[in-house]
């Protein structure tokens, strides 16, 4: 299993690589993502764990999904991803836990498992959903998913296809963790 500090360091390095590939300064990325230059600098140097919301804003600024940005930072390739070797990342702000379930292959499909703690909420900007189609499948608990002005109340077993990219929010309004899977189909873009 990936150590959290190691993954945070690799995420920071990947953000720096993506920024460098575009020949953007810290200021350029900060303006495009709507976040502070200082925060990006701390994340790139591995001095701060990025939140899910921050990663959503940065990936959107790059024109990538958050999942693609994370996958580029995570190790491992091949057709088999054993549970103990699947990269885990925890949002330091909410405790949101993200597990990259699918192997890192050339398939346009990606599978991610999320555990949203009780009473937690995570907002994502529309840009984090560009160039992909997604399904959310609730495995345990209850999830309130708000896309734009639409509120979806999902229970265990429910599966929702996301519409066109809009700002959205994942809420667990209960006292129990909510576990769900996100299936992403990457589109050409």
C-alpha positions in Angstrom: 0.0 0.0 0.0 1.2 3.5 -0.8 2.3 5.6 2.2 0.2 8.9 2.5 3.3 11.1 2.6 4.8 9.4 -0.4 1.6 9.9 -2.4 1.3 13.5 -1.3 4.9 14.1 -2.5 4.2 12.4 -5.8 1.0 14.4 -6.3 3.0 17.6 -5.7 5.6 16.5 -8.2 3.0 15.7 -10.7 1.3 19.1 -10.3 4.7 20.7 -11.0 5.3 18.5 -14.0 1.9 19.4 -15.4 2.6 23.1 -14.8 6.0 22.8 -16.4 4.6 21.0 -19.5 2.4 24.0 -20.1 5.2 26.5 -19.3 3.0 28.1 -16.7 4.3 30.0 -13.7 2.9 29.5 -10.2 0.9 32.7 -10.8 -0.5 31.4 -14.1 -1.8 28.2 -12.4 -3.1 30.1 -9.4 -5.1 32.4 -11.6 -6.5 29.6 -13.8 -7.4 27.4 -10.8 -8.6 30.2 -8.5 -6.3 29.2 -5.6 -3.4 30.9 -3.9 0.1 30.7 -5.3 1.4 29.9 -1.8 -0.8 26.9 -1.5 0.2 25.5 -4.8 3.9 26.1 -3.9 3.5 24.2 -0.6 1.7 21.3 -2.4 4.4 21.1 -5.1 7.1 20.9 -2.5 5.3 18.2 -0.5 4.9 20.5 2.5 1.0 20.4 2.5 -1.5 17.6 1.7 -3.8 18.9 -1.0 -7.6 18.7 -0.3 -10.0 17.1 -2.8 -11.4 20.5 -3.6 -7.9 21.9 -4.3 -7.1 18.9 -6.6 -10.4 19.4 -8.4 -9.5 23.0 -9.1 -6.0 22.3 -10.2 -6.9 19.3 -12.4 -9.7 21.5 -14.0 -7.2 24.2 -14.7 -5.0 21.6 -16.5 -8.0 20.4 -18.5 -7.7 17.0 -16.8 -10.0 15.1 -14.5 -9.0 14.8 -10.9 -8.8 11.0 -11.5 -6.4 11.5 -14.4 -4.2 13.8 -12.4 -4.1 11.3 -9.5 -3.5 8.3 -11.8 -0.5 10.2 -13.3 0.9 10.6 -9.8 0.3 7.0 -8.7 2.6 4.1 -9.4 2.1 0.7 -10.9 1.1 -0.6 -14.2 -0.3 -3.9 -15.4 -3.6 -5.7 -15.6 -3.9 -6.8 -12.0 -4.3 -4.3 -9.1 -4.2 -6.2 -5.8 -6.1 -4.5 -3.0 -3.1 -4.1 -0.8 -1.2 -2.4 -3.6 -4.0 0.0 -4.7 -3.0 3.6 -4.0 -5.0 5.3 -1.2 -5.3 9.0 -0.7 -7.0 10.8 2.1 -8.3 14.4 1.9 -6.7 16.1 5.0 -9.7 18.4 5.2 -12.7 16.0 5.2 -11.2 12.5 5.7 -12.6 11.5 2.2 -10.7 8.3 1.3 -10.0 7.6 -2.4 -8.8 4.1 -3.5 -7.6 3.7 -7.1 -9.1 0.2 -7.8 -8.5 -0.3 -11.5 -5.1 -1.2 -12.8 -3.2 1.5 -14.6 -3.6 0.3 -18.2 -4.4 1.9 -21.5 -8.2 1.2 -21.1 -10.4 4.3 -21.3 -12.2 3.0 -18.2 -11.2 3.8 -14.6 -12.7 2.5 -11.3 -12.3 4.4 -8.0 -13.7 3.6 -4.6 -14.5 6.4 -2.2 -15.4 6.4 1.5 -17.0 9.6 2.6 -17.0 10.0 6.4 -20.2 10.8 8.3 -21.3 14.4 8.0 -18.6 15.2 5.4 -19.0 17.1 2.1 -16.7 17.5 -0.8 -17.3 20.1 -3.6 -15.9 19.7 -7.1 -15.7 22.2 -9.9 -17.2 21.4 -13.3 -13.8 21.5 -14.9 -12.8 18.4 -12.9 -15.4 16.4 -15.0 -14.3 17.6 -18.5 -13.8 15.0 -21.2 -15.3 12.0 -19.3 -18.5 10.3 -18.5 -19.1 9.0 -15.0 -21.3 6.7 -13.0 -21.7 6.8 -9.2 -22.7 3.5 -7.6 -23.5 3.6 -3.9 -22.2 0.4 -2.2 -22.9 1.2 1.4 -24.7 4.0 3.2 -26.4 7.1 1.7 -25.1 9.8 -0.5 -26.5 13.2 -1.5 -25.1 14.2 -4.8 -25.8 17.7 -6.1 -24.9 18.5 -9.7 -25.7 22.1 -10.4 -29.2 22.7 -9.1 -30.2 19.0 -9.2 -30.2 17.1 -5.9 -29.9 13.3 -6.0 -30.6 11.2 -2.9 -28.8 7.9 -3.4 -29.0 4.7 -1.3 -27.0 1.5 -1.3 -27.4 -0.1 -4.7 -28.4 3.1 -6.6 -26.4 4.0 -9.6 -26.4 7.5 -11.2 -25.0 8.6 -14.6 -23.7 12.2 -14.3 -24.9 14.7 -16.8 -22.8 17.4 -18.5 -20.0 18.9 -16.4 -21.3 21.3 -13.7 -20.1 22.2 -10.3 -21.2 19.4 -7.9 -21.0 18.3 -4.3 -20.9 15.0 -2.5 -22.6 15.0 0.9 -22.9 12.4 3.6 -25.7 13.7 5.8 -25.7 10.5 8.0 -23.8 9.3 11.0 -22.3 6.3 9.1 -19.6 6.3 6.4 -20.8 6.2 2.8 -18.9 3.9 0.4 -19.4 4.4 -3.3 -17.7 3.5 -6.6 -17.0 6.0 -9.4 -16.6 4.6 -12.9 -15.1 7.0 -15.4 -15.1 6.6 -19.1 -12.5 8.9 -20.6 -13.6 10.6 -23.8 -11.4 12.1 -26.5 -11.1 15.8 -25.9 
